[in-house]
């Protein structure tokens, strides 16, 4: 079980690294000066590659987490309300990942009109979700 847990943590760290940086690329895209085609194309390429990389890391992170939950019973039974809250946060992380993919598609098609300030706020969402998940898993407050 410890190997499964170690690899789960490893893939979660990689997934979140992508989720931390992808919105930063969106900030840079929103700040691109009109007419700087090369810079915009470079940022879009970086965004597409980072999204692909993050998605490839998300799959084993989620699969190993499911294995820990179903196979080893971690977080099951009475007194494990923290796990329900954690799973809710994980669903929100998956939703954030999906939102990043949709935003990137809109940015590629030049259909997104969010400001760099909006993207800076959007960039804080994975940090808050990770903090909540860590507190729930380590402290197990309920």
C-alpha angles and dihedrals in degrees: 000000000000091000091052090048092048093051091045090056091045093054093043090054091051092046092051092047087062093044090052095051104036094070088049087060087052089054090053091047091051089051095049112123114241111264097027093119097162093053092046093049091048092051092046090051090050090049094050092048093046092049090051091048092047092049091051089053094045093060098062091037090058094039094052091045089053089049090053092048099044102026101042100023094234108172096011126124134035119333094030101107087130089071093057089051091047092050089051089053090048089054088051090051090052088050090050090051089051091048089053090053091050092047091050091052090051091048091050089051091045090239101120118096102179117134125239087250091058090050090050089057091043087053090064095060098083091047091055092045093049091049090051092048093049093050091048094049098042103034097030091201095188 
